[in-house]
Each structure stands twice: as structure tokens, then as C-alpha cells.
């Protein structure tokens, strides 16, 4: 039985925001709508949802930390074969109320009303270098948490009505030990209410479902690999605080076959023949904005670099662009006939005089 902290991939010292971030990241990965027909993913999603429900609730998390994962699960589920909860406590070695102040709230967790909210896991948008330099628009599917359309947030099936709690037989309390008489302790299954509602099968009792909402994202010129871009959600279904808060996406730039980027500068190679480098020429060079004619002076050496000012990546803060550096690579013929060999040797003799 996996520990809830290990299930979410966080440490026991993780704060509320870290718990929420981990849950949203995993929920997006294993959600049944994203993995249709995958039973393992659906099972994993349910486990993640249960772990988040417990660790995001201060009272339940305090119980979990104090009792440990195994005993916590035993005490919060219906005892098997009709046994009372007192037998569970007795088997665990408890001789007094292990929950002296754990049930301060009278409302069961399933009756809480979560607010509409987006998942915080930032989607990654893949861009070409040209799109990153010039800017573009992208259509994205954003995972959004919405109130469950079946149960409308409670996480229970309201139309089926209340059922007596099977753990306490509707009394709302359980005895500390089998056969004892006394006030006992509030039933952990129904939080002392004595009745429960069947869990909603659509949202698995969470009261929220994850929907994929499509939106258009404006990618500004000059973004880099790993840039976070704020996206403002719109529409009637989006709450005011969501419009203010927005959502952040992360960019990933695909490698380019010709250009290499460093900051706001671009780098590329320019192959030249011996004649072009020695005699000079005008050659067409590729740039991120399209082909450009470059004048090669006579006597150009291999490894020599030319700088195209303002032909790099735009600066996101402020005006202007970086530069494009072009490094010359001399192409040496691999297969020479006898006449070519004689000419090269003659050239070598003349240049050594």
C-alpha cells in the first residue's frame, strides 16, 4: 500500500501549494479522459485523487501523519465482515480514543464545495525557432477543473438520498472497544453524521471533473526555451479571480538544422570553395528572416566570422534584436585528378615566394 506522499512524489514537509501542484500535474497525466480505455491510468487517477483529498485537508493530513498510512486507512474504512470499529482499534492496540480532537468539523469532507479552478501544471508548447523569433499563435487544450455536472460539486449522488452509515449503523459514533458502553468517538466514516451519500461515479467522490478547454495563445517574438507565458482564460464559465490569475504555459524550442541560438544571438556556418574564399565572391546565406547576399572579401580564411547586425532574436524587454554570426568553413575537394594536383602544387609554390 503506497504512501500518499510517495504517490504524489512530494516530501512529508511539502506545503499546500506543493501538494496542489503535484496533484494537478499527475491528474493531468493519468486522467481517464486523456487515457481512454486505460484501466491502469484510471486506477492511478483514483489513488492520486484520494491522496490529494487527504493531504490537502489540514485535519485529515494531521490524522494521516500521526497514525501512518496503514492504520489511517484501517480506521477510516468500514471494518470487514461486519466487525465494529472497536475491534479494529483493539487489534491495533488502542486502549483509549485515538481521535481526541481530530473531528472538530461536523461536516463530512464529501460535502465541501470546492471552487472552480484550473490545473496548475503548466502545459508545454513546442515551437520552431522561426516561431520563437517572430512570434505565433497556438491552439491549446488546457486542463480545467469544473464542478461535476452529475453531482454538482458534493461528490455524492444526491438523488439516491442518505443511507445509514455502515460503519456505525447510523448512530454517528463508534465504541472504543467491542462490548463496551460509553460515548465512544465520532465515526470517521460519516464524521459523526450517522448517514452518508453514495459517492458520485463520474467524479469518484471529488466533486470536480477535469475538462480540456481549447484556447488560442499568443506567443510573443523572442521567447526562449523554458519561457513561461501568461495566458488569460476568457468566457462565461471562467470566474473573475481566474481571469486575474491566468495560467502559465512553458515553451520548448525544437533544434534547428541550420541555426544555433545563444541568448539573443544566432550562429551558423557558411561553406565556401577554395576559389570563393581566395578570390572573393557574393554568396547567398540563409538567415532567420530569409536568404541574404553576403560579400566575401578576397583572402577569406577558414574559421573567419562575419556578423550580421540586428539579424538575431528580438529582445523581449526593449527594442532591437541580437546578431547573427556566420563562420566560414572551407570546402576541400576529396577527389582530385592529376591536373588539379599539379595546379594546387603550383599555387603553393607561388604563395611561398
N, C-alpha and C positions, 0 to 999 in steps of 0.2 A: 504494500500500500504506500504510494508515493507521498512524500511530504508536500504540503501546499506550497511552501517557499521554493522547493526544488522544482515543482511543477511549473511555477511561473518564472523560474530562473532568476530569483532575487534572493537577497540575504535576509535573515530574520530582523535586521536593523533597518530594512528599507522603509522609507516614508510612504505616505498615502499617494503622493504623485507618482512615485516609482512603481508602486503596486498597480496603479491605474494604467501607466504606460505599458507595463509588461503584459497586463491582461489584454489591452486593446491590440497590441502587436500580435499576440498569439491568437486572439479571437478572429482577427482578420485572416490569419494563416489557415486556421482549421475550421472556419465557419462552414456549415453544411451547404449553404448557397454557393460558396466558392468551390467546394469539393463535392459536387453532386454524386450521390451513389457511393461515396467513400465512407464505409461504416467505422473504420478506424479513426478517421478525421472527426466524425460526428461524436464518437465516444470521447476523443481527446477534448473536443469543444465543451462537452458537458462537464468533464473533470476540471477544465480551466474555469468555466463559469462558476462552479461550486467553490473552487479555491478563491476566486475573486470575491464571491459573496461573503465568505468568512473573513478574509484578510482585509477587506475594505470596510468592514464593520468594526468599530473600536471595541464593542462589548464582546462580540464573537471572537475577535482576534485575541483578546485578553484571555478568554477561555482556552482557546487553542494553544497559546503559548504556555499557559500554566499546566494544562493537562497533557499536552503532547498529542500527536496526530492519532494514535491508535485509541487511546481512552476517550478522546474528544469525539471521535466517530461513534464509538460504542454508546456513549451517554446521550448522543443526540439522535439516535435512530431507534426504531421500535425494537425491543428485545425479541429474539427469535422464539418460536414455539410457544407463544403466549406467555412467556415469563414476564414478571413485573420488573420495573426498573430497579427495585430494591435488590433483586437477585444479581443484577448487573453490577451494582455498587458493591455488594457483598463479595462477588467474585473478584472484583478489583481491589478488595482490601480496605474499602472506605468504612469508617465507623461513625462518621459524622457528615453533616451536609457539606458536600464538596462545592456547592454553589451558594455560599452565604450572601454574596452581593452581586451575583452575575446577572440576575434577571431584573434589573432596575426598570427596564422598559416593559410596559404591559402590552405593546403592540407587536405581533409576530413579525419577523423580518419580511415574510412574503406579502404583508400588507403595506409596506412602504411604497411611496410613489416616486420613483426616480424621474429626473428631468430628462427631456430630450437632449441628446448630446452627440457629438461626432466622436469617432475613434481618434485617439491622439497619435497613433502610429503614422508617421509621415510617409505617404506614398512616394516612390522613386520614379522620376520621369527621365527616360533615356533620350538624349539629344545627339544629333550630329554636331560636328564642330561648326559647320556653317550656321546651324540653328542657334547655337550658343553665341556666336559672334553677332549675327544680325537680328536675333530675336525671332520668336514664332508664336503660334497658338497651338495648344494641345487640348484634345478632348480626353478627359479623365473620368474614371469611375471611382468616386470617393466613398469609402465605407462610412455609413451614418447610422448611429443608434436611434431608433424610434420606439415610441410606446407600442407594445404588442397589439396588432389590430384584432386579435382574438379575445384577449382578456383585458385590454385597455389599461395596462400597467400593473395591476395587482400581482400578476404571475400565477393566478389561480383561475379555475373555471367557475365563474360566479353563477352561471345558470344551473349548475348542479347543486347549489346550496351548501350549507355547512354540514359536515359529517362529524360524529363523535371521534375524538382523538383516540386512536387505537392504543397509544402508549399509556394513557391514564384512564381509559374507559370513560372519558367525558368529565372527569372530576376536576381537571386542571392541576392536580397535584399528584405527586408520587411519594410512596413511603421510602424512608431511608433503608430499611431492612425488611425482608419478607416477614409478614405476620405481625409487624409492629403497628401500634396505633399512635397517631400524633399528626401534627400539621404537615410534616414532611417538607417537601421543597416544590417550587413551581415546576411543572412538567416542561422539560426542554423542547419537546416535540411541538407543542402548541403554545409555548410561552405563557402557560398558566391560564389559557382561554377555555380549555376544555373541548374546543372544536377546531377543526381545520377545514380548508377547502382543497379539493383535488388540484394538483399542480397543472398549469396550462401546458399541454403537449407541444404547442408551437414555439413558445419561448423557454421551455424547460424550467418554468417557475421563476424566471428572472424578471419578467415584466417588460423586457425590452427585446427587440429584434434588430438585426443588422441588415440594412438595405444598402445597395450600391446606387449612389446618386451620381448622375452624369453632370459634368460642368466643364466650361471652357476656361482654360488657364492661359493668361498672357505671360509669356516668357520674355523678359526684357533683354536687350542686347548686352553682351558682356558677361553672362553668367559663367561660372566655373564648375568644376567637378565638386559635388558636395554642397553647392549653394542652396540655402533654404529660402524659399519664396512663399510669401504670404498670399493665401487665396481667400477671398471673402465670399462666403456662401450667400446665395440670394434665394428669394422665393417665399411664398406664404408659409410654408412648413418650417421655416428656419426662425428660431427665436431671436429677439433683439440682441441678447448677450452673445449669441453665436455669430451674428453679423459683425459685432465689435471685435470679438476674439479672433475670428478667422481660422484658417487651417494652414499649416506649413507643409509644403512638398519639398523634396530633395532632388536635385538634378544629378544625373550621371552622364558624362560626355564620352561618347564612343571614340576609340582611337581612329585617327585619320591616316590614310595611306601615304599622304604627301607632307603634311604639316605636323610639327611637334610644338606644343604650347608650353611656355613657361611664363606664368603670370599673365601679363597683357601682351607679351611678345610672341611672335611666331617664328619658327625656324624650319628651313627646308634646304635641300641640296639641289645643285644645278650641274648636271653632267655636260662637259664640253669636250669637243675633239681637240687633238693637239693643234690643229690648224686654227680653230676658233680661239683657243687660248693664246697662241703665239702671235697670230696676225690681227686679232680683234674681230669683233662682229656685233651684230644686233640680233639678239635671240628673244624668243617669246618665253616668258616664265609664268608658271601658274601662281596666282595669289588667291587669298580667300575671297576677294571681290571679283575674280575672273582673270583671264590672261593679260599680261602686260609686257611691252617691249623694253628690254634692258640692254644698254650699250656696254659691251665688253671691251675694255681697252686692250691694245696690243701688249703682249708680255704678261698676261694674267697668269698667276701661279695657282697650282692646286692647293686648296685649303684657304684661299683668299675669300674674304667675306664682303658682300655688298649689303647695304642697309636701305630698305625702302621705308622711309619715314611715314608714320601715320597709316601704315597698311596692316597693323596688327589688330588686337582685340580692343573694343571700346572700353573705356573706364566707366564703371557703374556709378561712381560718385565723381561728378565733374565732367567736363568736356574733354574731347580728344581721344586718341587711340594709341596703342602701343606700336611697336615697329615690327617689320618683317626682315629677318636676317637670312640671306641666301649664301650658302657656302659652295664654292666651286669644287667640283670633282672632275679631274682629267681622265677621259676615257682612253686607255691604252689598247691598241689593237692586239688581239690574242693570236691571230694567224697572219703572218707576213710572208709575201713572196720574196724572191731573191732581189728583185728590183727595189722593193720597199726597204729591205735591209740595207742595201747599198746607199740609198738616199739618206736614211737615218744616220748611218756612219759618216757620210759626207757632211751632214748637218752638224754632227758632234764635233768633227774636226774644225769646221768653220767657227763654231761658237767658242772653241778653246783657244783660238788665236788671240 
